[in-house]
Amino acid sequence: MRVLNGILLLVLLACASAASAREVPIRDFFKDPEFTSVSISPDGKHMAITVPQEDRTVLAVLRVSDKGVVGKWDYGPNRHFSQVLWANNERLLFYVNFKTGRFDFQTSKGDLYASNIDGTQRIDIPNGAYYNIVSLTPEDPRTILVERSIEASYLSKLDVYNGRLVTVASAPVEMGSFLVDHDRNVRFVSGTMFDGRNVTYRRDGEKWTLVHESERNGATYFPLGFAGDNRRVYMAKGEQGKPESIVLLDTETREETQLSNNGTVSPSGYLWSADRKTLLGVWYEDGIPYWDWIAPEHPETKVYAGLVKAFPGKAVRFLRPSDDGRYLAMRVYADTMPSEAFLFDRESGKATFLAGSMEWIKPAEMSPMKPVAFKARDGLQLHGYITIPAGSDGRKLPLIVNPHGGPHGPRDEWGFNPEVQLFANRGFAVLQINYRGSGGYGNAFEGMGYRKWGTTMQDDLTDGVRWAIAQGIADPDRVCIYGASYGGYAALMSAVREPDLYRCTVGYVGVYDLDAQRDADFADHEYGRNYLKDVYPPSKGERVAQSPAYGVERLKAPVMLVHGAKDVRVPIKNMNFLVSQMAKVGKKPEEVVVEAKEGHGFRDVENNVNLYTKMLAFFDKYIGPGAKVSTAGTP
């Protein structure tokens, strides 16, 4: 457990630098980063980098030796590269997704794309975006293995030069992922059914044998990859919905060997040897993230572990190495430092700096993010993060509670967060809580939030505020709540449920009427409809009771609302209905920001500068140094 108790937390905060922080321009926090991903070719001679540029992302291929550009191209406005993969040393595969809003999920136009590294021989593979890449096939550089689900799951061999597909296998899983061994034999499939069940099948000859089945928030058991003997397989196992452990399963004897377990969170990343035959490390986001080295004597593990030690106080994530293991690409970041990319040459023993994602940000001017833990009113252990303004003594601070979106699956993590750092730079403490229903803490924890969007999930936020007040961190008379997407819902719902606790509330692209949200794009698919059936309050009366738009008569806090007119994830009718409901009881939002060309979160830098200028003024008015406060909000 990497959490700090209240006493230690206050000691650390009291030791913070006494220097006054410079007011960093808003623009600096929301400018496009210099890069978003880096990947190395199998022979280690080239690297592919994705670079955001205003309304699009550009893909560039550089030589490792001198950083010279080999090729560079993009696909136009609002098109963004994702999951760039080296099919072989001269050929790249990539998805090109469409995204209009900052908080949007990226959506596909339906095609997978392939290109030579200089941008020539580009092809579109129709409907290829519905395929996930399963494995490269070095024995046949023209092809790779891909999977697609169409009421059942299909494994196919894809020719990366002409886009032709040949089916290899199918399986009775409606949304499945295949696992092949090192000889490319199909051995497992795991995934979910449209009704939310988790299933795993083992391939026995020409038949599939069910080896695991559970409900949406139940136990998990799925394969990650085979050991070098093709007999033992690494499995992620979460009994009774608890956080997953990593076990090594002998497929012949069915015996399991426990390899890694955190107990609080499930793994969120894995590190394999260059030959993909040994799982070296497991990544956990428990407070400050760390690697659990499960093959410590492996020569590659020793290199990786040494590199982690070379960046104390920072998180180090590793990308797929060159096939010979010589070149290792890595992403280094911290709570006060945006990502930096490095390339390590094992032969020379040198790490080369490739690029900083936001080099204009000065870590010394940022504020530390500290992990915290506390118990909810029903005894459930909750985790989160508190960011204290640099230079403050950490006592009696104005507090912004910042619930994350989702809500089920996403979670808050330790690392550089531009929005949080902006608030802290302006003197506000920021509390982020992984309330029940958040991802990462096991299926059972996530399931505790199902149908409880406006009840116990909001109680967790309230209990977090009370914890911060009890610790002496937050001034009880200067607390606001702000969030986006589900976080926007939580910001308004919490202000409805706890009218005397919050001095102001800001909802950004938020859900305010649960029934209105049932018509959003997520419900276009059977899986999405079943998901809403499982996680939404089941009756009309419960949905009304848990919709902030129907509780506006209890609102005391001033309200600021933000929305993009083109939002399809959370349609703007949510905001319009909330405003109309407020009008019925003689109330109105104090500030409304609507951008006609924006979607689910603003992307344009100027729109963000305008938005956060107004938002900071709103916070400053109610919980800033000159705000007029009373004791009405003391819990």
N, C-alpha and C positions, 0 to 999 in steps of 0.2 A: 504494500500500500504506500503510494507516494503522495500522501496528503499532509497538510500542515494543520496542527491543532490551533485553536484560537490564540493561545499565548505565544507560540512560536511565530505565528503570522504577524502579530503586532510588533514583536521584537524586530522582525525583518523589515517591516514597514517603517519603524522608527529609525532604522539605520539607512534609509534611502537618502540619496544625495540631497543636500540642502540647496543646491543651485536652482535658481528659477529657470523654468523651461522656456525656450523661445516659442512664440506663437507660430507654429509651422503653418504655412498657407494651406487652405483646404484643398486646393488643386493638387498639391503634392501627394495627398493620400489617394486620389482617384484617377490620376493619370494612368494610361495603359502601362503595364510592366514591360520590361525589355524582352522578356521571353516567358513562355508558359510551359514548355516541355523541351527536353533534350533526350535524344536516343543515339546509340552508337551502332554502327554497322557490324555485322558478324566478324569481319576481318579487322575491325578497329581502325580503318583508314578514313572513315567519314562519319559525320554526325549530322543528324537532322534536328533543326530547331524550329519551333513554332513561335511566331512573333506577332502579338496583337498590334493592329494599326487602325485606330479609330473604330470604324464599323465592320472590320473584317480581321481575319488572321492570315498571316503570310507564312508559308513553309519555305525554309531555306536549308540547303544542304552545303556543308562546309567540309573542307579537308581538315583532318585532325592535325596534320603536320604544320600548316601555316595559317589556318583559319580562312583560307581563300574560298570564295563562293563558287560552287560548282553549278548550282541551279537555285532559282527562287521563283515562286508563283503563288497565286491566290485564286479564289473562285467568286469574288465579288462581294457586294454589300451583305452584311449580316450572316456571312458564311464563315464557319470556323472549323479548323482542322482539329480532329481529336483522334486519340489512339493511333498515332503514327507507328507503323511496324515495318521492320526490315524483313522482306520476304527472302531476300538473298543480298549479296553484296552490291548489286546494281539496281535493285528493284524495291520500291516502297509501296506499301499499302496504307490507306488512310480513309477515315470517315470524314465527311464534310457535313457538318450539322448547321442547322438554322437556329439562331438565338436572337431574340429582340430585347429581352429584359435581363437585368443583372441577376435576379433571383430565379430566372427561368431555368427549367430543364432544357438542355439542348435537344432539339427535335430534328429528325432526319428527313431529308428529301427523298430517301429511298435507295440511293446509290452508294456503292463502295467504289473507291477510285484507286487506280494504280498508275505508277509513273516510274520511269528511269530517274536516276538521281540528278540528271541535268534538266529534268522537266520534259524530256522527249518521250515519245511512245506512250502518251497518257491515254488511258481508257476509262470509261465509266462502266461499271458492272451493274446493270439494272437490278433493283431490289437487293443489291449486295449489302446495303446497310442493315438489313434484317439478319445478316449473318454475323456471328461472333467467331473470332479466330481461335482455334483450339490448339494447333501445333504447327510449327514449321516442319518441313520434310527435307532436311539437308541431303538425303540420298536422291532426291529429285528436286533440284532448285526451281523448276518451273511451277511447282505446285505447293499448296499448303492445305491443311485440313480446317474446314469451317463448319459451323453448326447453325441451324435455323429451326425455329419452332412454328409449325402451322397445324395446330390442334394435336400434333405429335412432334417429336424432336427428330431432326434429320442431321446426320453427319455426312459431309461431302468433301470431295477433293476438288479444289479450285485451281485452275491454271491462271497464274497471275499475269500472263502476257496476253491472253485472249478472253479471259473471263468465263471460260467453259467450266461446267460443273458436272461431276459424276458422283452419284449417291453411293456412300459406303455402308451406312447403317441407319436404322430408324429405331425409335424407342417410345414406349407408352407414357411419355411425360409431356404435358402440354407446354411447359416452358422449361426446357432442360439444358444441361451442360454436360458434355461428354468428357471422359478422361481416357486417354490412350496410354499404353505403356511405351517403353523406349524402342520397341519394335513396331510401333504404330498400330498395335492391336487394340481394338475397342474393349475396354474392361469395365467401365462404370458410366452411369448417367445419373445426375441428380438435379433437382430443381423444384418447381412449384406447379401445382395444378391451378386451374382458373378459380377454384373455390378456396385457394389459400393453403391447401395442404402441402407440407414439405415431404418429398419422397426421394429415395435413393434406390437404384437398381444395380445389381451386379450382372455382368454378362457371363452366362454359362453356356458355352458352345454357341448355338444359334438362338438361345432363349434368354430372356431377361428375368432375373429373380429379385423380387422386392426384398430389400434388407432393412429399410427404414421407412416409417410413415408417421407423421405427426400433424397436428393442427398448426395454424398460422403462427401462433405464439408458443408453440410447444418445443420439444426436443429437436436438436439438429444433429445430423450425422452425414457428412459429405466428404468425398475424397479431394485431396489437393494435388497429389503427384506420387509417382512410384519411385522407390529406392532403386539403386542400380541393379538389383537382382531380379527385378520385375515380379517379385513375389510379395514383397512387403510394400504397403501403401500408406502414405501419410494421410491421416484423417482428422478433420475438425469435428469435435464431439461436444455437444452441449446437452447434458442430461437434464431433463425436466425444464428445459428452457433456460438453464443457467448459462453464464458465460462459457464460451467454448474452450476446451482443452485441445492440445494436439497430441494424438496418439499414433503409434506405428502399428498397423494391423498386418498380421501374417495371414495372407489370403487362403492359405491351406489349412492351418491349424485354428484360425479365427482368434488367436491370442493377440492381446493388445499390450503395448508397452507405452506407459505415460512418458511424454517428452517435455511438455511445457504447459503451464497453467498459471494464470494470473489471479483468478478468483473473483476479481471485480469487473474486469472488462474482457471481451473477446479479442482475439488477435485482429489487427487491422492491416497487417502486411506480412510478407514472407520474403526471405532471401535464400535463393538457391545457388548451388555451386554452378560454375560455368557449364558443366556438362549436364546440368539439370537433374542429377541423380542423388543429390544429398541436400536436404533442407538444413541450412546452416543456422538461420536465426528467425525468430518470431518477433514482430513489432507490436508493442502494446501502447495504447494511449491512456494510460492510467496516471492522471496528473500530468507530469512532465514525461513525454514519451521516451521509450527505451527499447533496446534490443535484448532479447533473451537468447543467448547463444546456446543452441542445443547440440551443436557438433563442434565443441571448443578446440578439439585437436586437429581438425581439418586445416590444412595449410591455408586455404582461402579464408577461413574464419579468422585466423590470426591476423591476416592483412586487414580485413574489414574491422575487426575489433580495434586494431591499432589506429585506423583512420578515425574511428569514433572518438578515441582518446585524444586525437590531435585537434579536436574541436570542442574543448570543454565548455559546458553551459549551452551547447547548441544541439539541435536534433539533426541527425544525418540519415538521409534516406538514399538507398542505392538503387540504381537502374540496372537493366540487364547488361552484363559485361560482354566484351567481345568473346567469340567462341573459344579462343585459347586462354581466356582469363587474364590476359595482359592488361587490357584497358578497362578501368572501372569508372563509370560516370556516377556522380553523386550530387544530391541536392542538400544544401546545408541551410538551416534557418533557425530562428529563435523567436521568442515573444517580442523582442524589440528590433528584430532584423528580418527583412524580407528575404526570400530565397536567393541563394547564390549557387551557381553551377560550377563544378570542378571535374577535371578529368585526371585520374591517377594512373600512372604508368608503372606497373609492378616491376618492369625490367630496370628502369632508371631509379625507381623509388621516389619519383617527384609527382606532386599534385599541381596541375596547371589550372589557374582561374580562367573560366570560360566567359561568364557573364553574371552580372547582378540583376535581379529582376526589377529592383527599384533603387538604383544606386544613389539617388538624390536623398533618400531617407537616411538620417544620421541616428544610429542606434542609441547614442548617448542622450538624444533628445526624446526618446520614447520612454514608455512606462512599463514596469514589470508586471507580468500576468502570473499570479500565484494560484496554485491549486488549492481548493478548499473542500471540506466535507462537513456535513451536518445531518442531523436526523429530522425528518419530517414529523408532523404531529402524531402520525400513526406508528412512528418508530422506524420507518423505512430510511435506510441510509442513502443520502443524495450527495452528488459530487458536482463541482463546477469550478469557476475561476473568478477571482477578484482582481481587477486592474486598478492600481492606485496611482494617481498623478505623480509623476516624478517630482521630487523636491518637497512633497508634503510629508507631514508626520503621520499620516494614516489615521487621523482621529476626526470624528464628527464631520465627515465630508458630505457634500451633495452627491447623491447616488442615482445613477441611471440603471434600472433593471432592464436587461436586454435578452428576452427569450428568443431562442433560435426558431427557425422555420421548420417545416416538415409536415407534422411533427414527428411521425414515426419513421425511424431510420436515421435521419440526421442527428448530430450532436455537436456540442461545442468542443473544440480541441485547443490545446496549447499551441501557440504560434502567432505570427504577426497578423493582426486583424486591423486593416486600415480604419474602419469605422470606430472601433473601440479605442484605437490610439488617438484618433482625432478628439474624441470626447475627453479622454484623459489629458490630452495636451491642453485642453481648455479648462482643466481643473475639476472634472467630474470623475468620481470613482464609477466603475462599471462592473456590475455583477451579472455573470452568465451562469445559468443553472441547467444542468442536464436533468430536467424534471422527469418523472415517470412517463414512459412512452417514448423517450429518446432512444436512439439506437446505440449499439456498442456495448451495452451492459447485459446482454442476453435477451433471448426472446421473451422470457417471462416478465422481465422488467419493462420491455416495450409493450407487452400485452396489458400491463397494469394501467396504461393510458387509454386503452380501447374504450370507447363510449364515455370517457370521462374528460373530454376536452375542456368543458367549462366548469368542472367540479374539482376533483382531487389534483388534476394537473395544475390548476390555478392555485390550489392550496399550497402546492410545492413552491411556487413563486413567492407567495405570501410568507411562507416559513423561511425562505431564503432572506427576505428583507428583514424579518424579525431577528434572524441570526446575525445579520450584518449590524443591526442596531445594538443587539446585546453585546457584540464584540467591541463596540465603541467605534466602529469604522464609519457607519452611516449616521448622519444627523436625521433623527426621526421626523423632523419638520421639513426636510428637503429631499424627498424621494419622488422621482418620476419613473415611468415605465414606457419603453419604446421597443417595437419589434416590427419585422417585415414578414409578409405572407402569414403563416400560422402565428408567427411572433406578433403580427399586427392584430390578429384576433385576440391573442393573449393579453396584449396591451390594453385593449378596450374591455375585455371580459374581466380582467383583474380590477380595472378601475370601477366597473359596475359592482363587482362582488365586495370590494374593499374601498368604498368611497372616501373614507377618512384617512387612508394610508398614503395615497398618491397626490402630489401637488399638481401633476399634469400627466397627460398620456398622448403618445404619438402612434398612430396606426399607419403603416406603410404597406400598400398593396395587400391589405388584410381581408380576411374572411369575417364578415359581420352577420351574415344570415346563412346558417348551415344548409337550409333547403335551397337557397339560390346557388350555392356552390355545387350542389348535386348535378347541375347542368353544365359544369365546366368540362374542359377537354379530357380530363382524367376519366370521366365516366363514359367515354366513347367506346371502351373495350370491356369485354366481359370480366376480365381480371380486375379492372378498375372499379366496376360496379360492385363486384363481390367484396373488394377491399373496403369500399365505403360502407357496405352493409355490415362488415365486421367491426369497423372502427368508429362509425358514427353512432350517436345516440339513436336507438331503434325507433322510438315513437315520435310522432309529430309534437306532442307536448314536451318531450324531453329536448327535442331539437330547438324548440322555441325558448325553453328555459335556459338552454346553453348557448343562445345566440345573443351577442351583446346588443344588437339592434332592438331587441325586445325588452331590454333592461335599462334604457337610457334615462328613465325617470329617476334612477338611483345615482346617476353620474353627478359628481361634484367637481371633479378635476377638469380644467380646461382641456380642450381636445384639438389636436392637429391631425389632419388627414392628408395622405399622399397617395396618388395613384397614377398609373399610366393608362391612357385612354385605349390603347391597343392590347391591354392585358387579356390573354385568353386563359391563363392558368387560374387567376382569380378575377373574373370580369368586374368591370368598374360598377356594375349595377349593385354590387355589395356596398360600395361606398355611398352611392346615391340613395339606396334604401336606408342606410344608417342616418344620413342627413335628413331624410324625410321623416324618419321616426323621431329624431331630435326636435324637429320643428313642431311636431304634434304636441310636445310637452313644453314648448316655449324656449327651446335651447337651440344653439347652433355651434358648429366648430369655430374656434377662434381663428384658425388658419387652415386653408385648403390649398394644396399644390397639385395641379393636374397638368401633365405634359401630353399633348395631343399625339406625339409620334413615339412615345415610349410604351414599353410593355410591362412585364412583371419585374419591375426594378429599373432604375434609370441607368443608361449606358453612357450617354453623352456627357463629356466632362463639364461643359458649361451648365447643363441642367443639374448636375451634381453639386457644383459650386453654389448655384442658386438655392438648391434644396437645403444643403447643410448650413448655409448662411442663415436661412430662416429657422431651421431647426435649432441651431445653437442659440439664436436670439430667443426662441421660445423657451428653451431650457433655462437660459440665463434669467429670463424674466421671473420664473417661478421658483427656481432653486439655486440661482447664482448668488454671488456675494451681496448684491443689492436687493435681493428678493425680500418681500415682506412675508414673514412666516408667522404662524400661530402654533399653539400646542394641540390643535385639533387632530393632527395626524399621528400623535403619539399612541402606539398600540398598547 
